[in-house]
Amino acid sequence: MKIKFLLLLLTITIHSSCNNSIKNKYFPIILQEKPVQCGPICLKMICQYYGKDVDIKVLEKLSGMERNGTSLLGLSEAAESIGLKNLGVKISFEQLVNEAPLPAIVHWNNNHFVVVFEAKTDSIWVSDPAHGKIKYSKKEFCESWLKSEIATSKEGVALLLEKTEDF
């Protein structure tokens, strides 16, 4: 219920993503040159998907990337500054598949960011800046996405994004 309210506040206008997939559409892959670039690279892939090429150096600066990388908050601030409305959430796998607009950035293994661009009940496609495009089973995906301090966590972290007129 909380996620539905938050998504309503975000005013998601993606009407065609009933099954939350970007079928038959090109989704870019950009490989990171340095391990700390994963967050800004994820944001760059989403920008390219929406038709805008933003220089990686700009995204690194806007996200506050340092020698240890960036945070979800840094990615959120960078996204907002380039015209992407966004919301950081903790959601279940079912909410990711059925309610979250895609593409979305997810926190991976507690130390990395990847982009989910297609989500089904039995499989997830990600664009991973360290490894390329990968299709995971639900079990494989959840093993890396649901990692947290609490071993039994059933929710993972995601940054939901939407284009605005300023994008």
Helices and strands as residue ranges (DSSP letters): H 2-10, G 35-37, H 38-49, H 56-62, H 72-81, E 84-91, H 93-98, E 104-108, E 112-119, E 123-128, E 132-137, H 138-145, E 156-163
